[in-house]
């Protein structure tokens, strides 16, 4: 295993080609955001995954489609209609 972050300089540049290659601050910010998001994913899975585990006569299984749907909703919450955003 390596200490190199999986979000390499090349991948950072692919995400935003306008950044100069020597801009280490923005690459570090992208890596920090990716690490934070991974922590959120891990936390959500630990808190919710057990609720999607089912068993039948043969073996246990996961309700994969339900996990993915609920996970996407949790990671990208939507505003309810009629609510106004504070962002302008």
C-alpha positions in Angstrom: 0.0 0.0 0.0 1.2 3.5 -0.8 0.9 6.8 1.1 0.0 8.6 -2.2 -3.6 9.9 -2.2 -5.8 8.1 -4.9 -6.7 11.6 -6.2 -3.5 12.1 -8.1 -2.3 15.4 -9.6 -3.4 14.2 -13.0 -6.9 13.4 -11.8 -7.1 16.8 -10.1 -6.2 18.4 -13.4 -8.8 16.4 -15.2 -11.5 17.7 -12.9 -10.5 21.3 -13.4 -8.2 21.9 -16.4 -8.0 25.7 -15.7 -5.9 25.3 -12.6 -2.2 25.7 -13.1 -0.4 22.4 -12.4 1.7 24.0 -9.7 -1.4 25.0 -7.6 -0.9 22.6 -4.7 -3.4 24.4 -2.5 -6.4 23.5 -4.7 -5.2 19.9 -5.1 -4.9 19.6 -1.4 -8.4 21.1 -1.0 -9.8 18.6 -3.5 -8.1 15.7 -1.6 -9.5 17.0 1.7 -13.0 17.2 0.2 -12.7 13.6 -1.2 -11.5 12.3 2.2 -14.4 14.1 4.0 -16.9 12.6 1.6 -15.4 9.1 2.1 -15.9 9.6 5.8 -19.5 10.5 5.3 -20.1 7.4 3.1 -18.4 5.2 5.7 -20.5 6.7 8.5 -23.8 6.3 6.6 -23.0 2.7 5.7 -22.2 1.8 9.4 -25.4 3.5 10.6 -27.7 2.1 7.9 -26.4 -1.0 6.2 -27.8 -3.5 8.7 -31.3 -2.4 7.8 -30.8 -3.7 4.3 -29.6 -7.1 5.3 -32.2 -9.8 4.7 -32.2 -13.6 5.0 -34.1 -16.2 3.1 -34.0 -20.0 3.2 -30.6 -20.1 1.4 -28.4 -17.3 2.5 -28.4 -13.6 3.7 -28.5 -11.0 1.0 -28.5 -7.2 0.7 -31.3 -5.1 -0.9 -28.8 -3.5 -3.2 -31.2 -1.2 -5.2 -32.8 0.1 -2.0 -29.3 0.8 -0.5 -28.2 2.7 -3.6 -31.4 4.8 -3.8 -31.4 5.7 -0.1 -27.7 6.3 -0.1 -28.0 8.7 -3.1 -30.8 10.6 -1.3 -28.7 10.9 1.9 -25.6 12.1 0.1 -27.5 14.6 -2.2 -30.5 15.8 -0.2 -33.0 17.8 -2.2 -34.9 20.9 -1.1 -38.6 20.4 -0.6 -40.7 22.4 -3.1 -41.9 25.7 -1.7 -38.8 26.1 0.4 -36.4 29.0 -0.5 -32.7 28.6 -0.4 -30.6 31.2 1.5 -28.1 31.1 -1.4 -28.5 34.0 -3.8 
